[in-house]
Amino acid sequence: MKLKALAIACALGFAAPVFADNDTAKDVKDSAADAKDTVKDKTHSDSGMEKAGRKTDKATRDAKRSARHTKNHAKKKIHDETK
């Protein structure tokens, strides 16, 4: 029984990176959400609270995107310097 549980745990551990979003996928999702928000802004079809919520969400996406790119740039720079 313990061996079976160990095998399942190992299989899940090895499969986890397959299900994780990479930074490019996250950027694509963020860009799609930004485009959707831009369309809503241009049609003026929402209330002030919805618009404020979208602006907050967009600011959060922008901050996360910037942090991802900064992290990747730092990793690349360290990798290049340690070659």
N, C-alpha and C positions, 0 to 999 in steps of 0.2 A: 504494500500500500504506500509506504514512504517513497519507494523508488518511482512509483507512478506519479506521485505528487511532485517529486523532484524533476521528473522528465517534463511534466506540464509547465512547471515554473521556468525551466530552462527554455522551453519552446516559446513561451510568452516573452521572455527576456530578449531572445534573439529576434523575435518578430516586431518588437516595439519600435525600432527605428523606421520600419517600413510604414507604419501608421503616422509617424510624426511629420508635421509640415516642415518643409525646408524653407529657408528665407525667401527664395524666389516665389514659392507658392503663396507665402504670406503677402508678399508685395503685390501679386496678381489679385488676391482677394481684396486687399486694401484699395487697389486701383479701381476695381469693380464697384466697391462700396462708394468710393469718391465720385465715380461717374453717376451712380444712381442718385447720390445726394445733390450733385450739380443739376441734374435734370429736375429734381423736385424744387430746387431753388429757383430755376428759371421759369417754371410753370406757376409759381406762387400759389400752390394748391394746398397749403397747410397752415396751421395756426402758429402763433408765436412760440409756444412751448415746444412744439415738434421741431421747429426750426432751430431753437436754442439747443435742443438735445442733439440734433444732427451736427451742429457746429462743435459741440463738445466732443462728440464721437470722432469727428474728423480731426480735431486737434489731438486727441489721444492716438489715433492711427498715425498721424504725422510724427508724433513724438516717438512712438514705437518703431516706425520705419527708420527714422533718423538714428535711433539707438542701435538697431540691427546693422545698419550700414556702417556706423562707427565701429561697432564690435568686429565686423568682418574686415574692415580696413585695418584695424589694429592687429588682428590675427594674421592677415596677409603680410603686414609690415614686419612683424616678429618672425614669421616663417622665412621671409626673404632675407632678413638680417642674420638668421642662424644657419643659413645654407653653408 
